[in-house]
Amino acid sequence: MARKAKLVDGPSTTTLSMRLLRTGKTVDDAFRANSDFNEEATKSGRLFTDQSSSSPPGWLGLVNEFTADGELKLENRSCSAVLFLDVTPDGAGANTRTFAFAFGGGHHALDPDAFERNFGLKIAVNSIARSNLKNIDLATLESTSFQKRIQASRKADLQGFGIDVQRDLLRLAGGVPTDTSFASSLAGKDALTFTSKLAASNIEDKCKRALKLFVATDYEKDFKFIDLIVPVKDRGLLDELDDLVFAEIKGMVAGNPSDLHLTLPEIIDPEAMHDIGYFGVGFNSGAKTGYGELAIEDYIAELAGGRPGDIADMAELRASHEIRVVADGQGDKERRRRLYDCFVYETVHKKKTYVLFSGEWYCIEDKFFAEVEKDYQALLSTTPIRASTTAKNEQKLIEEMDADMDLLNLDKVKASPAGAAGANLEPCDFLSRNKEFIHLKDGHGSAPISHLWNQGVVSAESFVRDQTFRKSMRDAAIKRQKLKGKTGFEALLPDGRSKPVPSDYKVVYGIMRHTYQRSKKMGLPFFSKVSLRAASSRIQLMGYAVEVHLIEKVK
């Protein structure tokens, strides 16, 4: 948005918002269907404006209750404009491109699918040195996605913003460009917002410079990681990818195998376990069956037993299907979430790798995908602590493993490091005679898998660094082995006077998973592998070995 729009009486310092229309799109494609802008006569370019009618603010009634006569007259009124300019870059054979400048609330009327995605971000990272950043927006891709904005009080280096290049999406970057003749400051996402001395006569030159920066590759020196994971925003491509998933669902209803699966992107209820049920168009009405876990097999069975033909396409499924906590056959509308957000699917489409996760599609750079998979396979044990289990959940698995005389149950043991009384960290679920700290998780239960990685990191750090934590853990081990009729586990843990040697120990992640229908193999969602990669690196840097054990969950 523009803070100042005077561009006629010579250069003045102005802040403008610039967008680039996608190739093949026209000005007529640029507006949302419900926009009501009027075109104005211009000397050059095309200008559209909108003047809202006046209306009283929503809070006026309350304010008038405090006035003497209750007749205070206040009105809201706003205006917007969008200016389109055709610009031909210098050089023979260059194609003309169309830029859009939004003023006031004009950007709200524009259709995002008509414009180049990450246009502003690419310009920002190509023009701002890594040491001249002032603000960034990040999205951290884990089972629950977190978005955050970090703003520095002055120019700062990229490293100071704490970016994890393996997990974080850089959504916006702002700062001071190296070429201050182009802009004194700028910030970019899909749009580029920049401040400079501007007049109508030099806008075209700014556009030409922006085009050069958009296609430049200078960013690869310090910001190459932005190409590793790219959110898919093109509506046409999103529809194609969703069609692939919808075809998988129809195939599964017909009895065909598929590797489409479900996982909870966030905890529904942090207090306790609950049964969940499936709701929406195509499911049978009446009392609902409650399931102890989220599983694609149960979802497909419920759908196949209903009226799957009632669902026309993915758009209808996405809008209708949801999971709810179920009690006595009734769904709780207060505790629900969209089922589409639980789909996990990885596919190669038109020679590109795409991942559907937490309701969003991402394009994964091929080399990065291969590196993540390679690291995951290196951690994967071929001889898991349990090849399979009929346990319905994590607690039942713990009860099953408790009978093993070579494992000491430390589930629900709480230990706090020095100076952190009440931290109540859980050292592990089991300690093995081979000095393995075993952490377990039901990969289809109520909590995301990536929470398990953090538990392993925190426990490993506390054990190697904190004497108080180690003593609490050892004392608990002595009590537990007496309770269970087991002996010798205290000798595996250092007493309060000794420090452990991390290389003597191993952190084991045990995850219960159903096999995929098509491949008949077990696996983890791609972004769970990404967060595992970061967690395992931290643990290995401390000196521990790390392994992932997949335990087949058999119904």
C-alpha positions in Angstrom: 0.0 0.0 0.0 1.1 3.5 -0.7 1.6 6.0 2.2 2.1 8.8 -0.2 0.9 8.9 -3.8 2.1 12.3 -5.2 4.0 11.4 -8.4 3.5 14.5 -10.6 5.5 17.5 -9.2 9.0 15.9 -9.2 10.6 13.2 -7.1 9.5 12.9 -3.5 10.1 10.1 -1.0 7.2 7.6 -1.4 6.4 4.1 -0.4 4.7 1.9 -3.0 3.5 -1.6 -3.3 4.4 -3.3 -6.6 3.2 -6.6 -8.1 4.0 -8.4 -11.3 1.2 -9.9 -13.4 1.9 -13.5 -14.4 2.7 -14.2 -18.1 -0.5 -15.1 -19.9 -2.7 -13.1 -17.5 -4.3 -9.8 -18.4 -5.5 -6.8 -16.5 -9.0 -8.2 -16.7 -7.8 -11.3 -14.9 -6.2 -9.3 -12.1 -9.3 -8.5 -10.1 -11.3 -10.8 -7.8 -14.8 -11.7 -9.1 -16.6 -9.5 -6.6 -14.6 -6.3 -7.0 -16.4 -3.2 -8.1 -13.6 -0.9 -9.4 -14.2 1.7 -12.1 -11.7 2.4 -14.9 -10.6 6.1 -15.2 -9.2 7.8 -18.3 -5.3 8.0 -18.2 -2.4 9.4 -20.2 -0.7 6.0 -19.9 -1.4 2.7 -18.2 -4.7 1.7 -16.9 -6.1 3.1 -13.6 -9.0 1.6 -11.6 -10.6 3.3 -8.5 -13.2 2.6 -5.9 -14.8 5.0 -3.5 -16.7 3.4 -0.7 -20.0 4.9 0.5 -20.0 6.4 3.9 -21.2 4.4 6.9 -21.1 4.7 10.7 -18.4 2.7 12.5 -19.6 -0.4 14.3 -18.6 1.0 17.7 -20.6 4.3 17.3 -23.7 2.9 19.1 -21.7 2.1 22.2 -19.9 5.5 22.1 -23.3 7.3 21.8 -24.5 5.8 25.0 -21.9 8.0 26.7 -22.7 11.2 24.9 -25.2 13.8 26.2 -27.8 13.5 23.5 -26.8 10.2 21.9 -26.6 11.7 18.4 -22.9 11.8 17.6 -22.5 11.6 13.8 -19.3 9.8 12.7 -18.7 8.1 9.4 -16.2 5.8 7.8 -15.2 6.3 4.2 -12.3 4.9 2.2 -10.9 5.0 -1.3 -8.7 2.7 -3.3 -6.9 2.6 -6.6 -4.9 0.2 -8.7 -2.6 1.4 -11.5 -1.4 -1.0 -14.2 1.7 -0.2 -16.3 3.1 -2.2 -19.2 6.9 -2.2 -19.2 9.3 -3.6 -21.8 12.7 -4.4 -20.4 15.8 -3.1 -22.3 17.3 -5.5 -24.8 16.3 -7.0 -28.1 13.4 -9.5 -28.0 12.4 -8.7 -24.4 8.8 -9.4 -23.5 6.5 -6.7 -22.2 5.3 -7.3 -18.6 2.5 -5.7 -16.7 3.0 -4.2 -13.2 0.3 -3.3 -10.7 0.6 -0.6 -8.0 -2.0 -0.8 -5.3 -3.1 2.3 -3.3 -5.3 2.4 -0.2 -7.1 -0.9 0.1 -6.7 -1.7 -3.6 -4.7 -4.8 -3.0 -7.8 -6.5 -1.4 -9.5 -6.4 -4.8 -6.6 -8.2 -6.6 -6.7 -12.0 -7.3 -3.4 -13.5 -5.9 -3.5 -16.2 -8.5 -3.0 -13.6 -11.3 0.3 -12.4 -10.0 3.8 -13.9 -9.7 4.3 -15.6 -6.3 7.3 -14.6 -4.2 8.0 -11.7 -6.6 8.8 -9.4 -3.8 10.7 -12.0 -1.8 13.0 -12.8 -4.8 13.8 -9.1 -5.3 14.5 -8.7 -1.6 16.9 -11.6 -1.2 18.6 -10.6 -4.5 19.1 -7.0 -3.4 19.6 -7.1 0.4 23.0 -8.3 1.8 22.6 -10.9 4.5 24.1 -8.4 7.0 21.5 -5.7 6.1 18.3 -7.5 7.1 15.8 -5.8 9.4 12.8 -8.1 9.5 11.8 -11.5 8.3 8.6 -13.7 8.4 9.1 -17.4 8.9 6.9 -20.5 8.8 8.3 -23.5 10.7 7.1 -26.7 9.1 6.5 -29.4 11.7 3.4 -31.4 12.6 2.0 -28.1 13.8 3.1 -25.2 11.6 4.2 -22.0 13.4 4.4 -18.6 11.8 6.5 -15.8 13.3 7.8 -12.3 12.5 11.2 -11.3 13.7 12.2 -7.7 13.7 15.6 -6.3 14.4 16.1 -2.8 16.0 18.8 -2.2 13.4 20.4 -3.9 10.4 21.4 -7.5 11.4 22.9 -10.6 9.9 20.8 -13.5 8.7 22.4 -15.7 11.4 21.1 -13.5 14.1 17.5 -14.2 13.2 17.8 -17.9 14.2 16.6 -19.5 10.9 16.7 -23.2 10.7 17.3 -23.6 7.0 16.1 -27.3 7.0 12.6 -26.5 8.5 11.9 -22.8 8.1 10.2 -21.2 5.1 11.3 -17.7 4.5 8.0 -15.9 3.7 9.1 -12.3 3.8 12.4 -10.4 4.0 13.0 -6.7 4.5 16.0 -4.4 5.0 18.3 -2.0 3.3 19.3 -2.9 -0.3 22.9 -2.7 -1.5 21.8 -0.4 -4.3 20.1 2.5 -2.4 19.4 4.3 -5.7 16.7 1.7 -6.3 15.2 2.0 -2.9 16.3 3.2 0.5 14.5 0.3 2.1 12.3 -2.6 0.9 10.4 -5.7 2.0 9.1 -8.4 -0.2 6.7 -11.3 -0.2 4.4 -11.7 -3.2 4.4 -7.9 -3.5 7.4 -5.7 -3.2 7.0 -2.7 -0.9 9.8 -0.2 -1.4 10.6 3.4 -0.4 12.4 5.7 -2.8 12.3 9.2 -4.3 9.7 8.7 -7.0 8.0 10.7 -9.8 5.7 9.4 -12.5 8.6 9.8 -15.0 10.9 7.3 -13.2 8.4 4.5 -12.3 9.2 2.7 -15.5 12.9 2.5 -14.6 12.0 1.1 -11.2 10.0 -1.6 -12.9 12.8 -2.5 -15.2 15.2 -2.8 -12.3 12.7 -4.9 -10.4 12.4 -7.3 -13.3 16.2 -7.8 -13.4 16.3 -8.4 -9.7 13.4 -10.9 -9.9 15.3 -13.2 -12.3 18.7 -12.7 -10.8 20.5 -15.5 -8.9 22.5 -13.4 -6.5 20.4 -14.8 -3.6 21.9 -18.3 -4.1 25.0 -17.2 -2.2 23.2 -16.7 1.1 19.6 -17.5 0.6 19.6 -20.6 -1.5 17.6 -22.5 1.1 14.4 -20.7 -0.1 14.4 -23.0 -3.0 14.3 -26.2 -0.9 10.6 -26.0 0.1 8.2 -23.8 -1.8 4.5 -23.5 -1.0 2.3 -24.1 -4.0 0.1 -21.1 -4.7 -0.9 -21.5 -8.3 -4.6 -22.3 -8.2 -4.5 -24.4 -11.4 -1.6 -26.6 -10.1 -3.3 -26.9 -6.7 -6.5 -28.2 -8.4 -4.4 -30.7 -10.3 -2.7 -32.0 -7.2 -6.0 -32.2 -5.3 -7.5 -34.1 -8.2 -4.7 -36.7 -7.7 -5.6 -37.1 -4.0 -9.3 -37.3 -4.8 -8.6 -40.1 -7.3 -6.6 -41.9 -4.6 -9.6 -41.7 -2.3 -12.0 -43.0 -4.9 -9.6 -45.8 -5.7 -9.4 -46.8 -2.0 -13.2 -46.8 -1.7 -13.2 -49.2 -4.7 -10.7 -51.5 -2.9 -7.4 -50.3 -4.5 -4.3 -49.8 -2.4 -2.8 -46.3 -1.8 -0.1 -44.7 0.2 -2.3 -41.7 1.1 -2.5 -41.6 4.9 -3.7 -39.5 7.8 -1.9 -37.8 10.6 -3.0 -35.2 13.1 -1.2 -31.9 12.5 -1.9 -30.8 16.0 -3.3 -32.2 19.2 -7.1 -32.1 19.4 -7.2 -32.3 23.2 -4.0 -32.0 25.3 -5.8 -33.2 28.5 -6.7 -36.8 27.6 -7.3 -39.4 24.9 -10.6 -39.4 23.1 -12.3 -41.4 20.4 -12.8 -39.6 17.1 -15.3 -40.0 14.4 -15.7 -38.9 10.7 -18.4 -36.4 9.6 -19.6 -34.8 6.4 -21.2 -35.4 3.1 -21.3 -39.1 2.1 -21.1 -40.5 5.6 -24.1 -42.3 7.2 -26.1 -40.2 9.6 -27.1 -41.3 13.1 -24.9 -42.5 16.0 -21.2 -42.5 15.0 -18.5 -45.1 15.7 -15.7 -43.7 17.8 -12.1 -44.7 16.9 -9.1 -44.5 19.2 -6.8 -43.3 16.5 -6.8 -41.5 13.2 -6.4 -44.0 10.4 -7.0 -43.9 6.7 -8.5 -47.4 6.8 -11.2 -46.4 9.2 -12.0 -43.2 7.2 -12.3 -45.2 3.9 -14.4 -47.9 5.5 -16.8 -45.3 6.9 -17.0 -43.6 3.6 -17.5 -46.8 1.6 -20.3 -47.8 4.0 -22.1 -44.5 3.3 -22.7 -42.6 0.1 -19.4 -41.8 -1.5 -21.0 -40.9 -4.8 -22.5 -37.9 -3.1 -19.1 -36.2 -3.1 -18.4 -34.6 -6.5 -14.8 -33.5 -6.1 -12.1 -32.5 -3.7 -13.5 -29.0 -3.2 -16.6 -30.5 -1.7 -14.7 -33.0 0.4 -12.4 -30.3 1.7 -15.3 -28.1 2.7 -17.4 -30.9 4.3 -15.3 -33.7 5.8 -14.0 -33.3 9.3 -13.1 -35.3 12.4 -14.7 -34.7 15.8 -14.3 -36.0 19.3 -17.0 -38.6 19.7 -18.8 -39.5 23.0 -21.9 -41.8 23.1 -22.1 -41.8 19.3 -22.3 -38.0 19.1 -19.8 -35.6 17.7 -18.5 -32.6 19.6 -18.7 -29.6 17.3 -16.4 -27.7 19.7 -13.6 -30.2 19.2 -13.2 -30.8 15.5 -10.9 -30.1 12.7 -11.0 -30.3 8.9 -10.1 -33.7 7.6 -8.2 -32.3 4.6 -5.6 -30.9 7.0 -4.9 -34.4 8.1 -4.1 -35.8 4.7 -0.5 -36.7 4.0 0.5 -37.5 0.5 3.8 -37.5 -1.5 3.7 -37.6 -5.2 5.8 -36.8 -8.3 3.8 -34.7 -10.7 5.2 -33.4 -14.0 8.7 -34.4 -12.8 8.4 -32.4 -9.5 8.1 -33.8 -6.0 5.1 -32.5 -4.0 4.0 -33.1 -0.5 0.5 -32.5 1.0 0.9 -31.8 4.7 -1.2 -30.0 7.3 -3.6 -28.7 4.6 -0.9 -27.2 2.4 0.9 -28.4 -0.8 4.6 -27.9 -1.0 7.0 -28.4 -3.9 10.2 -30.0 -2.6 13.6 -29.5 -4.4 14.7 -32.9 -5.7 18.2 -32.8 -4.1 16.8 -31.8 -0.7 14.2 -34.5 -0.8 16.9 -37.1 -1.6 19.1 -35.8 1.2 16.3 -36.0 3.8 15.4 -39.5 2.7 19.1 -40.6 2.8 19.5 -39.3 6.4 16.3 -40.9 7.5 17.3 -44.3 6.1 20.7 -44.0 7.9 18.8 -43.7 11.2 16.3 -46.4 10.5 17.0 -49.7 12.3 16.6 -53.0 10.5 16.1 -54.8 13.9 13.5 -52.7 15.8 12.8 -53.3 19.5 9.5 -54.8 18.4 8.8 -55.9 14.8 5.1 -55.6 15.4 2.5 -55.2 18.1 -1.3 -55.6 18.5 -1.2 -52.8 21.2 -3.9 -50.3 20.5 -1.9 -47.3 21.8 1.4 -46.2 23.3 0.3 -47.1 26.9 -0.6 -50.6 25.9 2.7 -51.0 24.1 4.5 -49.9 27.3 2.6 -52.5 29.3 3.5 -55.2 26.7 7.2 -54.3 26.8 7.3 -54.0 30.6 7.6 -57.8 30.7 11.0 -57.8 29.1 13.6 -58.3 31.8 16.2 -56.4 29.7 14.1 -53.2 29.7 13.4 -51.0 32.7 10.1 -49.0 32.6 10.7 -45.3 33.3 7.5 -44.1 31.9 6.0 -41.2 33.8 9.2 -40.8 35.8 9.8 -37.1 36.4 13.2 -35.5 36.8 14.1 -31.8 37.0 17.5 -30.2 36.2 19.2 -28.0 38.8 17.6 -24.6 39.0 14.5 -25.8 37.2 12.4 -27.3 40.0 9.1 -28.4 38.6 10.3 -28.9 35.1 9.3 -32.6 35.4 11.1 -33.9 32.3 10.6 -37.5 31.4 14.0 -39.2 30.9 12.6 -41.9 28.6 10.0 -44.6 28.4 12.5 -47.5 28.8 16.2 -47.9 29.7 17.7 -51.0 28.1 20.6 -53.1 29.3 22.4 -51.9 26.2 22.3 -48.3 27.5 19.5 -47.3 25.2 17.1 -44.5 26.1 13.9 -45.6 24.4 11.2 -43.0 23.6 7.9 -44.4 22.3 5.1 -42.9 20.3 1.9 -44.1 18.7 2.3 -42.7 15.2 -1.5 -42.6 14.7 -2.4 -41.3 18.2 -3.5 -38.0 19.5 -0.1 -36.2 19.5 2.1 -35.3 16.5 5.2 -37.5 15.9 7.6 -34.5 15.9 6.9 -34.0 19.6 8.8 -37.2 20.2 11.9 -35.8 18.6 12.0 -32.9 21.1 11.5 -35.2 24.1 14.6 -37.1 23.0 16.7 -33.9 22.6 15.7 -32.4 25.9 16.3 -35.7 27.8 19.7 -36.2 26.1 20.9 -32.7 26.9 19.8 -32.9 30.5 21.4 -36.2 31.1 24.8 -35.1 29.8 24.8 -31.7 31.3 23.0 -31.8 34.6 24.1 -33.7 37.7 20.7 -33.2 39.5 18.8 -34.7 36.6 21.1 -37.7 36.4 20.7 -38.4 40.2 16.9 -38.1 40.0 16.9 -40.5 37.1 19.2 -43.0 38.8 17.2 -42.9 42.0 14.0 -43.5 40.1 15.6 -46.4 38.3 16.6 -48.1 41.6 13.0 -47.8 42.8 11.5 -49.0 39.6 13.7 -52.1 39.3 12.9 -53.1 42.9 9.2 -52.7 42.1 9.5 -54.8 38.9 11.8 -57.4 40.4 14.7 -56.5 38.1 18.3 -55.8 38.9 21.5 -54.1 37.6 20.1 -51.1 35.8 21.5 -48.6 38.3 25.0 -49.7 37.2 24.2 -48.4 33.7 23.7 -44.8 35.0 26.5 -42.7 36.6 26.2 -41.7 40.2 26.1 -38.1 41.3 29.9 -37.8 41.3 30.4 -39.2 37.7 29.8 -37.6 34.3 28.4 -39.8 31.5 30.2 -40.5 28.3 27.5 -39.9 25.7 29.1 -42.2 23.1 28.3 -45.1 25.5 24.5 -44.4 25.1 22.0 -44.5 22.3 18.8 -42.6 21.9 16.1 -44.8 20.3 12.8 -43.5 18.9 10.2 -46.2 18.7 7.2 -45.3 16.6 4.1 -47.5 16.1 2.9 -47.2 12.5 0.5 -49.0 10.1 2.0 -50.1 6.8 1.1 -48.1 3.8 -1.6 -49.8 1.6 0.3 -49.8 -1.7 3.9 -50.3 -0.7 3.1 -52.5 2.3 6.0 -50.7 4.1 6.1 -48.4 7.0 7.2 -44.8 6.9 6.9 -41.3 8.2 5.5 -38.1 6.8 8.2 -36.1 4.9 8.1 -33.1 7.3 8.4 -35.4 10.3 11.6 -36.7 8.6 12.8 -33.1 8.2 12.2 -32.3 11.9 13.8 -35.6 12.8 16.9 -34.7 10.8 17.4 -31.5 12.9 16.7 -33.2 16.2 19.0 -36.2 15.5 21.8 -33.8 14.4 21.6 -32.1 17.8 21.7 -35.4 19.7 24.6 -36.8 17.6 26.6 -33.6 18.2 26.5 -34.4 21.9 28.1 -37.7 21.2 25.1 -40.1 21.3 24.1 -42.6 18.7 20.5 -42.2 17.4 18.2 -44.8 15.8 14.6 -44.9 14.6 12.6 -48.1 15.2 9.3 -48.5 13.3 7.0 -50.9 15.0 4.2 -52.3 12.8 0.8 -51.7 14.3 -1.3 -54.7 13.6 -5.1 -54.6 14.0 
